[in-house]
Amino acid sequence: MSTIQNGIELPILRPLVTLNKEQIIEKAKAISTYDISIEPHDDTCVLFAPLKPATQAKLAHIMDEEGRNPTYSLVFNALDAAEKILI
């Protein structure tokens, strides 16, 4: 997490970082997202995950990849498509 944070100027909010698995499951049930989260489906994690993922990110690699992406347009496109949900 520190390597990822190092390359980003905006703060990253991680509201679940202090919770354990059971607490996260309870939170998901409380906001009605648990049932959909356990449905089997092929998502990008399954389709594009490497066979041997790196577990210790190298800051130089992260910075190089970040330099290749149009970060601001991605952020603004995501914000334009965002939906506000009150829970």
Secondary structure by P-SEA (a helix, b strand, c coil): caaaaaaccbbbbbccccccaaaaaaaaaaacccccccccccccccccccccccccccaaaaaaaaaacaaaaaaaaaaaabbbbcc
